[in-house]
């Protein structure tokens, strides 16, 4: 049953995402904007707040009725496709940003790497200079390089044990707090 959903999401380059934020579960959409050089974007409201829905049915209804979303025509085709199902393609845990126990052996480092990349997409989408500068800082660039070498390209067997996780987690905590002002909860 997942295969048609994945094929539809791949075709339209849109994905239903389940998000954990402050231990609550929400739903949103992330995908490529075909009208804007295929830049990756989050579903945002008219004030550019990241939209989190408690219910997939409400999310779908909103996508069908409003017109201000990125790549709106393809978004509507994706969400109204006869084979579309309300099954999230991915789970993102924003609460990883406030964990304290990261070290070079933590099994969630690959999830943190993916999460940081997706939040960076949001920062670029909103043209958030401070957030973009953070993601391009030496600390985050080193983290992303280490993570890519460890998890994506198999260039090394384990994450650098000398990496400064204390500094990274301090910045991630600030990022989590900053994001709290940029989320719109759709109840």
N, C-alpha and C positions, 0 to 999 in steps of 0.2 A: 504493500500500500504506500510506503514511503517513496517508491521509485517515481510515480507520476508527479508527486509533489516536488521532489528534487528536480525532475526534468523541467517542470513548469518554472520553478525558481531559477534554474540555470538559464532557461530561455529568456526570461524577463529580467534576470539579474536583480531579483528582489527576494529578500528572505524575512520570514517571520521569526522574530527573536524573542525568547523568553529571558527576562532580566530579573536578577535578584538585586534588590536595593533595600538596605536597612531591614534585611531578613524578610522582605515581602516580595511576592512574585508579580511581575507585570509583563506586558507584551508590547512590542513595538516592531518597526520595520527598518531594515538597513538594506541598502543596495546601491547599484550604479545608476547614475543619472545619464541616460542616453542623450538628453538635450544639453548636457554640459560636459562634453568630452569624457563621458563615462566616469566622472568623479564619484567616489563613494560617499554616500550621504545617509544620515539618519532621518527618520520621520520627525519633523518639527512643526510646531504650530505657527501661527501668523506672527508671533513675537520671537521666533527662533528657539523656543524652548523644546527640548527633547521630550516627545510625547510618550508617556507611559500609560497603558490601559490595563485595568484589572481583568478585563474580559475581551476575548478575541472577537466575539460577536459585535461588541461595541466598536472595536477597532475597525472591523470590516465595514460596518455601517458608516462610520465617519469617513473612511477612505472613498466610499461610493458616493457620499453626498457633498463633500467639500472639494474644492478645485485648486487650492494653493500649495499642494504638495509637490515635491521634486518629481520630475518625470511623470507627471500626473496621468497622462494618457496610458502609458505602459503600466503604471501602478494599478490603474483601474482594470486593465486587461488581465493582469496577473491575479488580482484579488477576486475577479468575477469569472475566471476560467472555470469551466465545469468540473475539472479534476482537482481544483484547489481544495485543500483540506486545512483545517485549523490546527495543524500540528507544527510546533516550532521547529525550525531548522537547526537552531543553535540555542545554547543556554549561556548567558554571560552573567557572571557574578561580580557586580560592581563592589560588593563588600570585600573582595580580595584587596582592594586598595587600603583598607583599614586593618588588615591583619598585622600581627606583630612577629610572627614566627618564620618569616622567610629567611632562608639561608641557601647555600649552594646545592643542598640535597633536597630541597622542598619539591614534592611532586607536582605542585601547582604553578611552578615557574612558567611552564609553557602556556597555561591559561592566562597568567598575568601578562605575558608577552602579547598574546592575541588581544586581550582587553585594552592594553595601552595603545596598540595600533588602531583599534576601533574608536577609542576616545580621541585619538589624534585626528581621525577622519572628521569627527564632530568639530574639533577646534578649527580645522581648515575650513569646513563648511560655514562656520560662523565667523570666520576671520578673527579668531581670538588670539591676538598677538602674544599675550602673556602665556597662554597654554601652549601655543606653537613654540615659543622660545624654550619653555620647559622641556618639551619633547625633543628639541634639538640641542639641549644642553649636553655637556660631556657625560654627565651621569646617565641620562636616558639613552644617549647614543651608545655608550658602552654596554648598558643593559641589553639593548636591542641587538647589538652585534653579538654579544655573548649568547643570548638566547637563540638567535638565528643559527649560529655555529653549532650549538648544542642540540637544538630540536629540529631544525629544518634541513641543514646541509650535512649533518653528521661529521662536521669537521673536528669535533672534539667529543669525548665521551661524557664529560660532566661539566657543569657550570663552574666558572672560576671561583675557587673557595676564598680568594682574597677580595672579591667584589664587595663594595660598601653597601650592604643591604640596609644598614641603619639609615644612611642618607637617603636611599631610594624609598624606603617605607615612610620616612618623614615627608618627602615630597608627594608620595602617593596619598598620604592622609590629607594634605592640603588640597590635592586634586579632588578627592572625594568631597571635601567640604565645598570647594568651588563648584563642582557639578550640582550640588544640592540646590543652588540658586538658578540652575539652568535646565531644570526638569519641570515639565508641566504634567501634573497628574490628571488624567481624564477619568473622573468618576461619574 
